[in-house]
Amino acid sequence: MPNFSYTAIGKTGEKVKGSEVAEDERKLARLLREKGLIVTTIKSGEEKKRFISSVSFFEGFRGVSLTDKLLFTRNLQVMVEAGIPLPKSLDVLAAQTKNKRFKATMMDVKKQVVQGKSLSEALGEYPKIFPELFFNMVKVGEESGTLEQVLGQLTLQLERQHELRSKVVGALLYPAVIVCAMIGIGILMLVVVVPQLAVVFEDLDVELPLTTRLVIGLGTFMAERWYVLFPAILAFLFVVFQLTKTKPGKRVTDTIFLKLPIVSGVIQKANAALMTRTLSSLISSGVPIVRSLEITSRVVGNVYFRDSLASAAKEVGKGAKLSDSLQAYSSVYPIIVIQMISVGEETGETGKILAKLADFFEEEVTTVTKNLTSVIEPLLMLVIGAVVGFFAISMIQPMYSLLSGLQ
């Protein structure tokens, strides 16, 4: 007989949890009723295992987008403000979402809340969906009785994060499309045109320059061995992607991004905006400064920003000022960040100063990303011109040599 786990309400109103062996759910309910218990939930052991395994299996394949979390937080804040009970709010939000994984998560969070857990504890069971920033702020809101204000702060945080990401991605989209088109056209020329020209050159019995031989060799190889080349390229990209996930690989790529002339400004300002916005949200919500720094160090993307915040958390924990702790990383941060944090510490309004800094850097990112396309476009044209010129010269040079020989 299957084993069922259940929650029930006793005669005096206390919540009771347990497990029982029964033929089916009806017989279990009848058995518990005879014991004076009113059943609220019944879950079979197999069902529980299936749920956990299915969620964990798809964890790496199906994520919950930032937009999904933003809509969830915003709507939850409205419902809490309106006085709707949390279980009912979570029911409504689960019905609204189209993401099946997120729906299952919200239903499980609702069950845990009904069973007596706090919302922050239930959200903490899903760290890959609700990161530390999220459930720590919710926890502070629950403890201080300001959950709706904290959810409003979280909504603002996610909105700014979404806007920031959209602007950076939007700025990089045009160059990415141009580069992909250029690569596609180049592959087409090498596979279709170059082998035909190779046959012509072979018939003419012309001595080919080194560049022409390289182009023809690459084109012939791609045309005849494409089934080896493309898997090899995909494997190479996969290995590079996996290497960038390792600590040494991440440090190398972040170093490169902070050194590149055009990209470094965007990376520095975007990370500064995310850092100041996150830290401001946590401090304003009542999270202790050391804990806020630890959480923020795991939110920012660049490894040098992470190191600086993790180091600052240790120093501040020993009694140092945040501005003094960040002074050692003045090459990473724009100078205004450390100066304004110092002003905030002197006036006792660090949270407000950080919020103003976040607004400033978000505007800066907007300005930089608007100009980024106009800066990258001529560079792309130069690269495309150089590639086309190399290809044209490689193909025309043998013909020119042949004509010169005929004269």
N, C-alpha and C positions, 0 to 999 in steps of 0.2 A: 504493500500500500504506500502511496506517496506521502511525503512529509510536507506539511504546510506550516508557514509562519503566519502569525496573526497579530493584530492589535485589537483591543477591546476595551470597553468601559465597565468597571465593576459597579457593585451596588452602591458604593459611597461616592461614585463619580471619578475614582482614580483610573488612570490609564494603565492597562496591563498588556505586556508583550510576551509572546511565547511561541512555541512550536508544538505541533500535535500531528500524530499519524491518523489518517482517516481515509475512507474510500473515495470521497469527493468533498467538495466545498459545502454542499447542503448538509451532509451528515456532520461535518465539523461544526457548522453553525448551530445545528440542533444540539450537539454535544456541549458546546460552550454555553448555550442558552440554559441547558439543564444545570450548569454550574453557576448560573446567575450572572453571566457575562453577556454584554451586548456587543456584537462584532462590528468593527468599523472597517477593517481591511483584512483580506486573506490573500496570501501569495504563495504559490507552490515553490518548492525548492528549485525545480526545473525551470520554472518561469523566471525566477530571479537570476539563475545562472545564464539563461538565454539572453536576458536583458543586458547583463553585465558583459557577456562575451560579444554580443552584437555591437554594443556601444564601443567596447575596446577594439574590436576588429576594424570598425569603420573610423576609429579615431584619427588614424593617419591619412584617411582618404577623403573624408567629408568634414570640412570645418564649419564653424559658425562665423559668418562674416561680421565685420565691424558694424555694418549697417543693421544687421539683425540685432546685435547687442544694443545699439543706439535706440532703435525702435522699442525694444523691450524695456530699457531703462526709462525712456521718456514716458511711455504709456503706464508703466508701473508707478511712476511718480504722480501722474494725474489721478490714478485710481486710489493711491494711498491718501492723497490730498482730499479726495472726495469721500473718504471714510469707508471704502469698500474693503472687506476682509481680505487678507493675503491669499488664502486658498481660492477664493472666488476670483480674485485678480489674476492669479496664475492660471486658473482654468480658462479665463477669457483670452489671455495672452497666448496660451498654448493653442487655442482654437484659431487664432489669427495667423500664426506663423506657418509658412509653407515648408520650412526646413524641418524634415522629419527627425533629424537628430536633436535639434533644439527643442522640438515639441516633446520628444521623449524625456529630455532633460528637465524641462519645466514641469512635466507631470510627476516626475520622481521628486523634484524639489517640493512640489505641492504636498505629496504624500509625507515627506519628512517633516514638513511644517505642521501638518495635521497630527502627526505622531508626537509632536511636542518640541521638535528642534527649532532653533531660531533660524531666520532667513539666511543670515550670514553663515551659519554652520552648514546649512543645506547647500548653499552656493559653493562653500569651500570643498565639497565633495567633487567638484568639477573644475579643477584648477586650469585645465586647458581651455575651458570656455570662459570662466570668470577668474581672471588673474588676481594676484594678491591685492593690487590696487582696488579692485572691485569689492571683494568681500571684506577687506579691512575697513573701507569707508562705510560699508553697510553696517558692519559690527559697531563702529563708533556711533552711527546714527541710531541704532537700536538701543545702545547703552545710555545715550544722552537724550533720547526721546525726540530726536530731530531727523527722523528717517526721511521725511519728504524733502527737507532742505538738502540733505546729503545726496539723495537721488537726483535733485535738481543740479547739484554741483557735478555729480557724475555725468549727467546728461550733457552739461556744458563741456566737460572734459572730452567726452567721446565725440561730440560735434566738432570741436576744434581739431581733434586728432584725425577725424574723417576728412575735414577740409584740407588739412595740411597734407595728408597722404594723396588726396585727389589732385592737389595743385602740383605736387612733385611728379606724380605719375603722368598727369596731363602734359607737363612740360617735356617729359622724356618720350612721350608717345610718338610725336612727329619724327624725331630723329630715329627712333626704333623702326618705324614703318619704312623710312627712306633706306636705312641700312639693310633691312630684310629684302626690300625690293631690289636693291643693288646686288645683294648676294644671289637672289633668285635669277636675275637676268644674267649675272656672270656664270652661274652654273649652266643655264640654258645655252649660252654662247659656247662654253667649253664642250658641252655634250653634243650639240647639234652642228655648230658652224666649224669649229676647229678641226674635227676629224675630216670634214670635206676638204678644207684647205690643205690638210696634211697630204691627202691623196693627190691634189694638184701639184704640190711641191715635189712629191715623190716622182710624179710623171715628168716634171721639168728637170729633175736631177740637179737641183740647186743646192749649193752648200748653205746650210742654215746656221744663223747666229745662235749663240747660247740661249738668249731670251726666247727665241722662237722655238727652240728645241724643248725648253722647259714648258712653255705654254702647250705645245702639241703633245708632249708626254703626259701632262696633267689631264688634258682633254681626252686623250685616248684611254687613259686609265679610268677616268670617270665614266666614259661611255661603255667600256667593256667590263669594268669591275665595280659598277655602282653598288652591287649587292654587298660588297665588302666595305666600300667607302662610307656609305651612310650609317650603317650600324657602328662603324668605328668612330665617326663623328659624334653620334649620340652617346656612345660609351665614354668618350673623352669628356663631353659636356657633363655627363652624370658624375664622373670622377671629380671634375673640377668643382661641381656644385657640392659634392659631399665633403671635399677638402675645405671649402669655405665655411662649412659648419663646425669644423674642428677649431679648437682654441688658437693654435698657431696659424691656421689658414684664415680665420676671422681677423686675427691681428694684422696679418699681411694685407688683406683686402682693405681693411679700415685705414691702415697707414697710407695705402695708395690713394684712396678716396680723399683723405685729408691733405694730400700733396698735389693732386691734380689742379691745375690753375682755375678751370671753370667750375668743376664739380665741387671743389673744397668749400667754397662759399655757401653753396646750397646745403651741403651735409652739415656744416658747422651751425648754420642758422636753424635748420630743421631740428637738429638734436637739442640745441639750446631752447627752442620753443617748446619741444616736448618735455624737456627736463623741468623748465620753469612752470609750465602749466600743471604737470603732474604733482610736483612738489607743493605748488600753491593749493591745489585741490585737497591734498592730504592734510596739510597744516591747517587750512581753513576748516576742515571737517573735524579737527581735534585729534588727529593722529600725532603721537609724539614725534619730535623732529628726527631723532635717531632712527626710529622705525620708518619714518617717511623717506629718509635718505636711502635706507636699505631697499625699500620697495621700488623707489624711483630708479635705483641702480640696475634693477632687473627689467625695467620698462624701456629705457633708452636703447637704441640699436647699436651705436658705436662703442667699441670696446674701451676706448680711452675715456669716454664719458662715464661708462660703467665703473672703471677703475677709480676715477676721481671721486665719484659719489660713494663707493664702498669705502674708500680711504677716509673721506670726510665723515662718514657715519662713525667710524672708529675714533677719529680725533674729537668729534663733537661729544661722543660718549664719555671722553676723558675730561671734558670741560672746555675745549677749544671753541673758538667762534667758527661758524660755517665759512665766512669770507676768508679767514686766515687759512682754513683747511684747503680751500680751493685755490689759494694763491700759488701753490706748487704746480698747478695745472693751468696757469695763465695762458700757455700756448694753445691750449685746447679750446678754452672759452673766449668769446669776445670780451674785451676788457670791461665793457659796461656791466656785464653780469656780476662780476665780483664787486665792483664799486657800488652798484645798487643794492646788492645783498648786505653790504656793510652798512649802508644807510638804513635799510630795513631793520637790522639788528639794533642800531642805535636808537631808532624811534619806536621799536617794539611792534612794527607792522610788516614783518617779513612776508607774511602771506599775501598782503595787498600789493607789496612791491613786486613780488614774484608774478602775480597776476598781470600787473602792468607790463612787466618785462615780456611775459608770454604774448600779450597783445602786440607789443612792438615787434618781436621776432616773427610772429605769424604774418604781420604786414610786410616785413622784410622779405620773407620767403615768397609771398605773393608777388612782390616787385621783381625779385630775382628770377623767379620762374617765368614771369611774363617776358623778361628780356632774354631768357636763356635760349629760346628758339631763334631769335634774331642773331644771337652770337654763334650758335651751333650751325645754323644754315650755311653761312659762307665756308666754314670749315669742312662741312660735308661736301659742298660743291668742289672744294679743292681736292679732297680725297677721291671723290668720284672722277674728277678730271684726271687725276694722276693715274688711277686704275685704267680708265678708258684709254688714256694716252699710251700707257705701257702696252696694253693689248694691241692697239692700233699699230704702234711702231714695230712690235714683234711680228705682226702679220704682214706689214707693208715692206719692211726692210728687205726680205728675200726678193720680192718683186722688183724693188728698186735696184738691187744688185744685179738681177737678171737683165733688166733694161740697160743698165750701165755697161754690162758685158756685151750686149748686142751692138751698142754704139761703137 
